[in-house]
Amino acid sequence: MIKIKRLYKSFTYAFRGLFKTLREEQNLQIQSVAGLVVIIFGWYFKIENWEWLILIFVIGLVILMELINSAVERITDVLKPRLDNYVKEIKDIMAAAVMLASAIAVIVGLIIFLPYFLNY
């Protein structure tokens, strides 16, 4: 049975983490604004439903990767004095994952929006 009070607490903690990360992480702020701009373009050009699905997926992917990156950075900061070399490698790998997700999102955005811009 679902306990509403417990569910409410879970959502409260999740939103607290999201807003804290949004406040503190510049890259997440930039990616969120970019996602909002893409959504505005989608609305303006009246893109197809399948295009919306793909765009929402890649926007979500980038934001999720940035949230995971932020969490991993905080975890590795706890370990930093003892495992300095590994911490740097872990942070570099996570940064690469976010960069790759962002590059994929840009490519998908170009594939979807370029025809709309060219026909405008």
C-alpha positions in Angstrom: 0.0 0.0 0.0 1.3 3.5 -0.9 1.8 5.8 2.1 1.1 9.3 1.0 3.2 10.9 3.7 6.2 8.9 2.8 5.7 9.6 -0.9 5.4 13.3 -0.2 8.7 13.2 1.8 10.4 11.4 -1.1 9.3 14.1 -3.6 10.3 16.8 -1.1 13.9 15.4 -0.9 14.1 15.0 -4.7 13.0 18.6 -5.3 15.4 19.9 -2.6 18.3 18.1 -4.4 17.2 19.4 -7.8 16.9 23.0 -6.7 20.2 22.8 -4.7 22.0 21.6 -7.7 20.4 24.2 -9.9 21.5 26.9 -7.5 25.1 25.7 -7.2 26.0 24.2 -10.6 26.6 26.7 -13.4 26.6 24.0 -16.1 23.2 22.7 -15.0 21.9 26.3 -15.2 23.3 26.7 -18.7 21.9 23.3 -19.8 18.5 24.1 -18.3 18.3 27.4 -20.2 19.4 25.7 -23.4 16.7 23.0 -22.9 14.1 25.8 -22.4 15.2 27.5 -25.6 14.9 24.2 -27.5 11.4 23.8 -26.0 10.5 27.4 -27.2 11.8 26.6 -30.7 9.8 23.4 -30.7 6.6 25.3 -29.8 7.3 28.0 -32.3 7.9 25.7 -35.2 5.1 23.3 -34.1 7.3 20.3 -34.4 5.9 16.8 -34.7 5.1 14.6 -31.7 7.9 12.2 -32.5 10.3 15.1 -32.6 9.0 16.2 -29.2 9.7 12.7 -27.8 13.3 12.7 -29.0 14.0 16.3 -27.8 12.5 15.7 -24.4 14.6 12.5 -24.1 17.9 14.1 -25.0 17.2 17.2 -22.8 16.4 14.8 -20.0 19.5 12.8 -20.7 21.8 15.9 -20.4 20.1 17.1 -17.2 20.3 13.6 -15.7 24.0 13.2 -16.6 24.7 16.6 -15.0 22.9 15.6 -11.8 24.8 12.3 -11.7 28.0 14.2 -12.3 27.3 16.6 -9.5 26.5 13.7 -7.1 29.7 11.8 -8.1 31.8 15.0 -7.7 30.5 15.4 -4.1 31.2 11.7 -3.3 34.7 11.9 -4.7 35.4 15.2 -2.8 35.0 13.2 0.4 37.7 10.7 -0.8 40.0 13.3 -2.3 42.8 13.5 0.3 43.3 9.7 0.2 42.7 8.9 -3.5 43.8 12.1 -5.3 44.7 10.5 -8.7 41.6 8.3 -8.9 39.4 11.3 -7.9 40.7 13.3 -10.8 40.1 10.4 -13.2 36.6 9.9 -11.9 35.8 13.5 -12.3 37.3 13.6 -15.8 35.2 10.6 -16.8 32.0 12.0 -15.5 32.7 15.3 -17.3 33.3 13.4 -20.5 29.9 11.6 -20.0 28.1 14.9 -19.6 30.0 16.4 -22.6 29.1 13.4 -24.8 25.4 13.6 -23.8 25.4 17.3 -24.6 27.1 16.7 -28.0 24.4 14.1 -28.8 21.7 16.5 -27.8 23.2 19.2 -30.1 23.4 16.8 -33.0 19.8 15.7 -32.4 18.7 19.3 -32.2 20.4 20.2 -35.4 18.9 17.2 -37.2 15.4 18.2 -36.0 15.6 22.0 -36.3 17.8 22.6 -39.3 15.0 21.8 -41.8 12.7 24.2 -39.9 15.2 27.0 -40.0 16.1 26.4 -43.6 12.4 26.5 -44.6 11.6 29.5 -42.5 
